[in-house]
């Protein structure tokens, strides 16, 4: 008997299981992948646990099998394969082929039958097998040589069955399992069995008589109800047993040697994972490749014979680089001269565990790479020792003392980075600027950022790390170990050349060089400067909110008539729907829904609901803002240093995190008050805010060319009043406040593809009335309707939409078989050119403003960007100059058919700013 193990997987069963276990998942191009992703993860986990010598996946082929000849209603209650699962099967098979796993499928037979046939051949050869499935029919295959692992919960847990486990669970042997199913039936397969015979009765009868046939032969001996049931439906029981019996002689050639698993074709698998955007699986392969490269280096250093056995799988090509260590004074000096002569430098830096710059890789051209280790006695990932420590002890005389050499090394880094004639190429320039800043070094010649370029080329891709970009564009795996930094620098240089060509080909080079690349330095400066915060006032607000929350708790307990956990969905649901008998709006799998939408609908039904809503709002303000902001204040600068994300949104808008300062609440007065804690950096300074007025509607007027909209903006009219007059057919002076509010909802709703249903939910006028508003709007603004039709049509033709500065967004949802996704794609096509152009314009304004602030030598700082608004911290003496500069740069950022208008305010804090 061989000790080699064979794994046989039920492909259809596991694919269905993964599809329902994994939330909807799709690529940036719209390919649905949740079943493939879940299946692949489960497969890799099983391989890791079992280490099989042979590996097979069996699939159903067609819905009709030989069993339908016996019983036409077999599996009749099975629903059709889900719309989003069907196209995943060919993709899954591509993954299996790349993994070099044998696939079996044959018309007229189920995967079960193939699995039964394969296990039979394996047993004849004395091989041990493990069947992995979600179908309990496979338990009949259990034997001394065959185990079955059944999916138990989602895709993460498996129950293993041997002969003893089958007996313990069902009270029958694996050979009796088909008899058991003949008696009890199987609703999932629409196998009727003998109605009225349950599991306990079936197990008792089989223990006594051994088989279904023997039970039927001795039906006269049975007593009472059981005898009647067996006698009346015996033939049906026999048919049910036949339906449940796995056919173990399928006419297919099974070559067990062809089932031997040699491991994946990692290069092909990597290509597929890239296409499917399986980032975690890509990183798993990438890590194996790095480990393999490390093994190869180890063997080379030991002078050992390298070859297949010396390398860990996968045997992928890593990124080769030859480099020189900058570990002597003469080498440092020679490097500076070479860098200045070259005028071009690819740079990759690393920080240690303490966050300080600890090493750098440089490439001047393809054959001149360098490594500078600021921690020669250890890896740059280790904690940085205290400044002045003896980190460099033991270096030779030319290197000098540790502290002295460190100063020399940093001086070299400063010399090349602060020289504006040396063009710097990097990946994630903002992070690089931060690292250098912590060492007191400025970056003067940023010339290319491969992270930003990759983002522009594919804004929906989640892969932004250099490893991911190099895999996507160069098919390259970066090595680990000492050569990592110079290899990364070389990769940056090659990527820059390639990505620049792609940007030019797509006519995105202006967007890159005029907007996104200079914005890297602008955002870095904003982050480094930070925002001053009145911490004492923040703490006072937190205390006040705590008192308000305590009072609200008391009111809620009084109204509810009892004390309960207000934060518990279960307890709150019981109070509202069982104790207070409020109407149930929505239920979840675990009980009553008490989400915000439900509570807002119930707010008029009972006063306690409004109090719960207020309680939740205050709790969020306290936890997220007054408490959350306080812990993020930098103890050294006493400021908040948010992180601006330039490569996250598909529209091009910036986002903010740690903390998110773009999301300070403004609808509630308690939320707006939080803005009071944002103050100027000194008592002599003021805050200036500059906000684009209705920029998206102005862009809509320009893009659509609608003459009525353009005329209104050129005349400086109130656009919502003008729209109300047009839609309701009244004179502008007759427009009421209510009319204007509804027109405003229509104006902004049109940009986002608002339906009559959505408008009704927004302004509560009824769907018929909402539909009339929209129809009247399009009748008066025919240019807008023509634009919407045109942009959706062109998006379907091209597969993408563009902004005014040619930013692209690809829209795979437009081609989805799912109607909901297609509708979403259409709304995205309408809105992206507008919202994306607004992002382009304010980014361009930020770049121009920062440039002029430097050119004019002003001390004012741009400290925040919140969607269409910029906030500045300025000395009072510079206020007039700053107002003129900001207004000019913002209103002239881009010439359009309508004017850009900026509203400006000043104040002693962000809350108390007044319009000027």
ABEGO torsion letter per residue (X at the ends): XBABBBBBBBAAAAAAAAAAABBBBBBAAGBBAAAAAAAAAAAAAAAAAAGBABBBBBBBBEABBAAAAABAABGAABBBBBAAAAAAAAAAAAAAAAAGBBBBBBBGBBAAAAAAAAAAAAAAAGBBBBBBBABAAAAAABBAABBBBBBABEAABBBBBBAAAAAAAAGBBAAAAAAAAAAAEBAAAGBAEBBGBBAAAAAAAAAAAGBAAAAAAAAAABBEAAAAAAAAAAAAAAAAAAAABBBABBBBBBBAAAABBAEBBAAAAAAAAAAAGBAAAAAAAAAAAAAAAAAAAAAAAAGBBBEAAABBOBBBBBBBBBBBBBABAAAAAAAAAAAAAAGBBBBBBBBBAAGBBABBBBBABAABBBBBBABAABBAABBBBBBGBAAABGBBAAAEBAAAAAAAAAAAAAAAAABAABBBBBBGAAAAAAAAAAAGBBBAABABBAAAAAAAABAABABABAAAAAAAAAGBBBBBEAAAAAAAAAAAAAAAAAAAAAAAAAGAAAAAAAAAAAAAAAAAAAAAAEBBBBAAAAAAAAAAAAAAAAAAAAAAAAAAGBBBBAABAAAAAAAAAAAAGBBBABBBAAEBBABAAAAAAAAAABAAAAAAAAAAAAAAAAAAAAAAAAAABBAAAGBBBBBBBAAABAAGBBBBBOBBAAABBAABAAAAAAAAABBBABAABBBBBBBBBGAAAAAAAAAAGBAAAAAAAAAGBBAAAAAAAAAAGBBAAABBAAAAAAAAAAAAAAAAGBBAAAAAAAAGAEAAAAAAAAAAAAAABAAAAAAAAAAAAAAAAAGBBBBAAGBBBBBAAAABABAAAAAAAAAAAAAAAAAAAAAAAAAAAAAAAAAAAAAAGBABBBABBBGABBBBBBBAAAAAAAAAAAAAAAAAABBBABBBBBBBBBBABAAABBBX
